[in-house]
Amino acid sequence: MKGLKHYYRPDSVDEVLDLLARPDVPSALLGGGTSLIATAPDDLQSVIDLQAAGLDHLDEKDGRLTAGATARLQDLADFIGTPALLREACYFEAPNTIRNAATLGGLIASADPESELLAALLVYEARVVIQNRQGAVESALAEFLNEKSRLLQGAIITEVRLPTGGRAASARVARTPADRPIVAAAGRVSPQGELLIALCGAAKTPLLAGPEALDRLPYPADFRGSSEYRRAMAGVLIRRVRAELGA
Amino acid sequence: MDLELNINGNIHQIRCKPHESLMRVLRREGFISVRFGSDTGETGAAAILLDGRLVNSDILLAAQAEGHEITTVESLARGIDLHPIQKAFVATGAIQSGYSTPAMVLAAKALLDRNPNPSEAEIREAFSGILDRETGYVKPVQAVLQAAAVLRGEDPENYDPIILTPITLVDDDFFSGPGPEAEGGEPWGGEDGGGAVRVAAPPKFIVSSDVPETQVVGKPEIKVDALKLVKGNPAFVDDIEMRNMLYAKLLTSPHAHARILDIDDREALALPGVHAVIHYKNIPRVRYASGGQSYPNPKPYDQVSFDDKVRYVGDRVAAVAADSIEIAEQALAHIRVEYEVLPAVFDENEAIREGAPVIHDEPDMEGAHDASRNISHLIEAHVGDVETGFARADYVFEGQYRVHQVQQVPIEPHICIGYWDPDERLVLRTSTQVPFHVRRMVAPLLGLPVRRIRVIKPRIGGGFGAKQEMLIEDIVGHLVIATGRPVRLELTRQEEFVSSRTRHPQTITFKTGVDKDGVLVAQEMTVVGNTGPYATHGLTVQTVTGLRGLSSYNCPNKKFHCTVAYTNIPVPGAYRGYGGPQALFALENHMDDIANRLGMDVIAFRRANWVRVGDPLDIAPHLGEGESEVTEIPVIRSSGLEECVAQGMQSIGWSRRNDPDWKRVPGKPHLRRGIGFAMCMHGTAIPGLDMGGASIKINDDGSFNVLVGATDLGTGSDTALAQIAAEVLGVRLEDIIIYSSDTDMTPFDTGAYASSTTYISGTAVKLAAEQVRAQIQERAALMLEVENPGEIVLRDRCAHAPGGQFVTLERLALHSLHQDQQRQIMATASFVSPESPPPFGAQFAEVEVDVETGQVTVVRLVMAVDCGVAINPITASGQVEGGITQALGYGHCEEMAYDEEGRMVNAALGPYKIYRADEMPEMEVILVQTMEPSGPFGAKAVAEIPKDGVAPAMANAIFDATGVRIHQIPFTPERVWKALRENKG
């Protein structure tokens, strides 16, 4: 981001949206910066830092968790109302130096295919609140991950909402205990008895995977795992998650 | 933009560019304890506290930090009064190079500020973002436990070494008995990864009765450089700032193999702020070999500073010096390079086949075995006659093994600052293990005589062999000459991966003949080594592979045959272990295999064959380094191997191998447990070649300057050398001021490599100290009117005469320097050894294998090491802990991965996986003392042997767990999964 000319720190969502709306200035939203600063292109001219926009709230009431987009992963992990599976996923997501800065909204916008936290949010039926100058819309996380470039046109993520009920479990395969997963599975039985399974390492984003979809996933290969291996692991890990959930 | 930053409680008005990271701004403002390890948050070396939370300042814009409280280590100590956390880091030996110590101290502070009584798991979690390549995290964790106790107002636990009872001395039948009781291991965090607290774990060692009593040597003295490192004082290359300094950047090759048809630098030079662009068209073509080795460097001389051909992705194309890093980077994009892309070859076996692309086709290529076939060297050695041996053998076993490419990953990348001094001599302040080799090797490339070059090695943030190389100093020198201004070149983390040095991959075949009693009768080792496009250490690493592969076991007929191949991968060079880890992965995997096939106990089989005191190292004279042939066959004079094995068996709970119930995990039918062993043996310095020098002089107050060319790169060698001097001179460690190293100031030393410093440079220090002692005795005799100076004894900072009269060394120094028959008490000595006494070790690994996924979890590592007399048991055990952690990465998860065009796809930490604090297996290190007669105070080496055994011990543990033997590292999930599937048919 060597071409960066402007740093903004607006103190309201409206101001953020105003700054974002300027068509002539290539701008990026800055959460914690843990991903953006290392990877932003040199022609990026402006960053809009969200730290003062009032989006770092965490709240749990009546079995529903509401997390602001700039809540840091460590805050989410420490919050008493966060379900255990999500807490554990925060720790698998990144080491403490990153968790102390990275934001939930930034993670969601990244759609990181290896993110176990995204997989966990998927099985918790998380919904993403997206706001533009016309107002706010709510989208299921699964839908958001598929259509994020459209949904984020002139808009920002303000909040994530999810029900905290149900039973959850996860399983993973990785090179070392704290490594990012090659493949991971998260599962949850909702209070209504519905089984949800999500996978990472099986497609270009983490996704909810019904049994019928498993064979059709692309399982993109890299040096840590071939497609064949990833496909086999998806089966093994889902079986383990189901066994743990008794589902 | 203008910012107001609150740094350590003070408001700083700062002008910076919007894109600048907080790390860059803090360093510029003088907070140099914030260290560069990456620009991407990978290493944690730049971690600071922001409102009390640990964050990476390299991925935080300075602007983001406005309005927050920034804390760096500079705020912790008041003068020499250290913060309790800093004191604990010093006391527990938690500091090696100290490069990332400030970050770790801050991590500890953030933790203890909110949790005064943390568990070990919580401490490890607090370190999870800071990668440590040196300590294995063992002692930093201890430091936090100790600091927490002090901050709670408790007395810290005693950290004196624990003396263990020897086993083999009291139990002759240990190896024939039922085996030790299971002690067993559990991950430090317990089953659920949290909660467990372990008591402080000071170094453990076994004392040998034939070691003489000493005062300073053998004691857990505090590292002599600990204070400056724990405070984050300016100590490293980049911690000084030169007026008018220019910043250099490298243009590297995007192609694995290409001819450069033309370079056009006009656009780059036209950019304001660009001062020089250098490449093959404007730099003289002088051939050299870059490996930092003694004169004459082994051939071939297959490099030039800049060539018109590139031979790997990451190879040098051009370099730029400009007013800022940004301008230099911009200039790189304006250098027009016309390439003719050539076919490339990456595998060592393919490279030497007929028809492979020829990597060195230049007409001035000299000294390769056969450049037209990509063979840089052919190495042959033998003892006896293997063919006769195989014919006589009752059984012949063969196994082929493949070892891969890994990188050293020093957290401080290569960095060099060069400038003209007032006498117009070129000064190179550089992060190197070999300052004297650098001076001699860079001179002809720059067209300067050696006398016009001065190389300064300040503190080094780890090297592990990557810095046993003249790697970037020529570029900096060329740019200083071209611009007349100071020039700084620092490799990025990505460049450190692809444009630095790595470990040699090899294909190794062992063929072994055994008689019916399990005694070796013939052993043949065939190696194809991959030296990438430049040979640098290609000859000697492969030679050491042969030496290490054929030295551990007695055998009347041995043969080594090795082809060293040129390929188009990033350049292998020196890496801690130097061919040994490759050889021992194959050998110890193979020996385990043979024992199992013979139906013999894996330790009994090895024990029937391994070398003992009095045995000759008969292959050694045929696999030496340098030109002076060592013709005498060395003989082993000390070995604690049997005790090491016995201690290790007891610690790991070896007998559990025989318990089928233990091998299954209740409730987890997909898991299998196993324990593996590997015998380790290394060398101590290169015999007949490695030389170290030391000068010692007395000061007015009876203190001594010790000047050594030896290169402490974080290992603690300065401390060990100072302890040796203090012991001989009868003073305390604090009376020794040791300095290393500066080619203008200190005597010659070959440098820090080949596990040589304690033994070679240590003996030089001992010899110099003995000469100084003789001069002191003479002076004392004069002052005390004693006839025979030889009767004077130095102890407690005094010279004592037999009659009870004494003089303090301070009085003596003043007398000698100022009062009567004045002279400077001073001496210089050097040392080269005809032998290389081997340290021995026993490595054990306990693993859990998930047979459905192939995931291997290392539960516990135990290593017992005989390094002779450990001059300092804390630093010695720290060497072992750090070494086996690197070795764990080698066996388990580290690998350089490439796409089809030879581009490394994981040149970042994370994708390139090194172990973090919060996922380490439990580790135990036991030092088994022996008295090595040729070493200073009985010392042998300790630095490299920890690299040898983990991978084979893991292979053998996986076999124990699953019955499947894997011949290739690393043991990543898919590789293990495939091996398990293939073997299940």
Interface residues (C-beta under 8 A of the other chain):
Chain A: M1 K2 G3 L4 K5 H6 Y7 R9 L30 G33 T34 I37 A38 V47 D49 Q51 Q74 Y91 A94 P95 N96 T97 I98 N100 A101 V173 A174 R175 T176 P177 A178 D179 R180 I182 D222 F223 R224 G225 S226 Y229 A232 M233 V236 L237
Chain B: M1 K17 P18 H19 S21 D39 T40 G41 G44 A47 L50 R53 L54 V55 N56 I59 L60 L61 A63 Q64 E66 A107 E125 A126 S128 G129 I130 G193 E326 E329 Q330 D850 E852 T853 G854 Q855 T857 H892 C893 E895 A897 V905 N906 G910 K913 Y915 R916 D918 E919 P970 T972 P973 E974 W977 K978
